Amino acid sequence: MRKYYGVRFLGGNRTCTIGQANEKTGRYSVACVVEVFRTRAERDEWISKEKISAPCGCDGGKRIAATKKECRGYRLGETIASFNEDLELNEFWRYEE
């Protein structure tokens, strides 16, 4: 099944980092939330609800469509296994039935 990804940047930009550096690479993750969708329409609807001026805790921040590879580029502070697990959990919680 094809998946579609969206990224919400905390703080409204793509430069803030968060967490600890990756032990092997020394790289940090960009402060963002990666969302997984099963349809392009769902992802596009999510992007259209962008609230840049709202606080991060209130679902604010810049939203963009992204590929899985681009999402991984924003989350370089995590291991690949941890990144993939986060995506699986995100999809599970969104579509839990």
GIPE-V464875 format. One record per residue. N is the residue number from 1. RES is the residue in one letter. SS is DSSP state (2 for helix, 1 for strand, 0 for the rest). PHI is phi in whole degrees, 0 to 359 (999 if undefined). D_CENTER is the distance of its C-alpha to the mean C-alpha in Angstrom with 1 decimal. Layout:
BEGIN
n & res & ss & phi & d_center
N & RES & SS & PHI & D_CENTER
N & RES & SS & PHI & D_CENTER
END
This chain:
BEGIN
n & res & ss & phi & d_center
1 & M & 0 & 999 & 19.3
2 & R & 0 & 286 & 17.0
3 & K & 0 & 237 & 13.3
4 & Y & 1 & 239 & 11.2
5 & Y & 1 & 237 & 7.6
6 & G & 1 & 226 & 6.0
7 & V & 1 & 233 & 3.9
8 & R & 1 & 246 & 5.7
9 & F & 1 & 275 & 7.6
10 & L & 2 & 285 & 9.7
11 & G & 2 & 86 & 13.3
12 & G & 2 & 84 & 12.9
13 & N & 0 & 221 & 12.8
14 & R & 0 & 256 & 11.4
15 & T & 0 & 247 & 14.0
16 & C & 0 & 291 & 13.6
17 & T & 1 & 253 & 13.1
18 & I & 1 & 213 & 12.8
19 & G & 0 & 78 & 14.5
20 & Q & 0 & 262 & 17.0
21 & A & 0 & 290 & 17.6
22 & N & 0 & 298 & 17.4
23 & E & 0 & 298 & 21.0
24 & K & 0 & 273 & 21.8
25 & T & 0 & 260 & 20.3
26 & G & 0 & 79 & 20.2
27 & R & 0 & 272 & 16.9
28 & Y & 0 & 252 & 14.3
29 & S & 1 & 272 & 10.5
30 & V & 1 & 286 & 9.4
31 & A & 0 & 290 & 8.9
32 & C & 1 & 205 & 5.3
33 & V & 1 & 241 & 3.3
34 & V & 1 & 261 & 1.4
35 & E & 1 & 248 & 5.0
36 & V & 1 & 244 & 8.1
37 & F & 1 & 229 & 11.3
38 & R & 0 & 268 & 14.8
39 & T & 0 & 227 & 16.1
40 & R & 2 & 296 & 15.6
41 & A & 2 & 298 & 17.3
42 & E & 2 & 297 & 15.0
43 & R & 2 & 297 & 11.9
44 & D & 2 & 295 & 14.3
45 & E & 2 & 294 & 15.6
46 & W & 2 & 299 & 12.3
47 & I & 2 & 296 & 12.0
48 & S & 2 & 293 & 15.6
49 & K & 0 & 269 & 15.2
50 & E & 0 & 303 & 13.7
51 & K & 1 & 230 & 15.6
52 & I & 0 & 297 & 15.6
53 & S & 0 & 278 & 18.6
54 & A & 0 & 283 & 17.5
55 & P & 0 & 298 & 16.7
56 & C & 2 & 304 & 13.2
57 & G & 2 & 292 & 14.6
58 & C & 2 & 256 & 15.7
59 & D & 0 & 71 & 12.4
60 & G & 0 & 274 & 13.0
61 & G & 1 & 119 & 11.4
62 & K & 0 & 296 & 11.0
63 & R & 1 & 241 & 9.0
64 & I & 1 & 221 & 9.3
65 & A & 1 & 276 & 9.7
66 & A & 1 & 210 & 8.9
67 & T & 0 & 274 & 10.5
68 & K & 2 & 299 & 9.6
69 & K & 2 & 297 & 11.5
70 & E & 2 & 295 & 9.7
71 & C & 2 & 300 & 6.3
72 & R & 2 & 299 & 8.8
73 & G & 2 & 297 & 10.4
74 & Y & 2 & 277 & 7.9
75 & R & 1 & 242 & 8.2
76 & L & 0 & 288 & 11.9
77 & G & 0 & 285 & 13.1
78 & E & 0 & 263 & 12.5
79 & T & 0 & 285 & 14.9
80 & I & 2 & 298 & 14.2
81 & A & 2 & 298 & 15.4
82 & S & 2 & 294 & 13.2
83 & F & 2 & 300 & 10.0
84 & N & 2 & 296 & 11.6
85 & E & 2 & 296 & 12.7
86 & D & 2 & 301 & 9.4
87 & L & 2 & 296 & 8.6
88 & E & 2 & 297 & 12.2
89 & L & 2 & 295 & 12.2
90 & N & 2 & 301 & 9.4
91 & E & 2 & 294 & 11.6
92 & F & 2 & 300 & 14.7
93 & W & 2 & 293 & 14.2
94 & R & 2 & 290 & 13.4
95 & Y & 2 & 247 & 16.5
96 & E & 0 & 301 & 18.7
97 & E & 0 & 233 & 22.2
END
